[in-house]
Amino acid sequence: QILPAFAGISVFRWDINIRESTVLGLVGAGGIGLQLNASLNVLAWPQVTLILIL
């Protein structure tokens, strides 16, 4: 009975962590957003797509 609840909470927290690290990176604190920003600056669209999908 606890496994579905634990799985749901785990996925929810993973989603929150990805969003927060992206925002922090875009403002200069490192993380996924830093790589995304660098890829956007050089117009590396395949790399931007891969970062957004992952």
N, C-alpha and C positions, 0 to 999 in steps of 0.2 A: 504494500500500500504506500510505502514511503518513496519507492523508486520513481514513479511518475512525477511526484511533487518535487523531488530532488532534481530530476532531469530538467523540469521546467524552470526551476529557479536557477540552475546552472547555465542554461542557455540564455536566460534573461540577463544574468550578471555578465556573461561573456559579451553580449550585445552592448551593454552599458560601457564596459571596459574599452571595447573597440571604438565606440563613439567618443568617449572622453579622450582617449589617446590621440585620435585624429584631430580633435579640436585643439588640444594642447600642442600638438606638432605644428599646426597651422599658425599658431601664435608664437612659435619659436622655442618651445620647450622640449623638442625632440619627439621621437615616436613615429607612428605611421604618418602623421600629418607632415612631418619634416620631409620624408621621402616623397610624399604626394606633391608637396609644394615644389620640390626640386624638379620633379618630373613635369609638372605643369609649366615651370619656367623655361624648360628646353623643348617644350611641345612634344614630349615623348608619349603620344597618345596610347600606344599599346601597353606601355608600362603603367600609365594612369588607369587604364581599364582594368589591368590585373590587380592593382592595389585596391580599387573600389570593389572588385568582385570578391577578393579575399577578405 
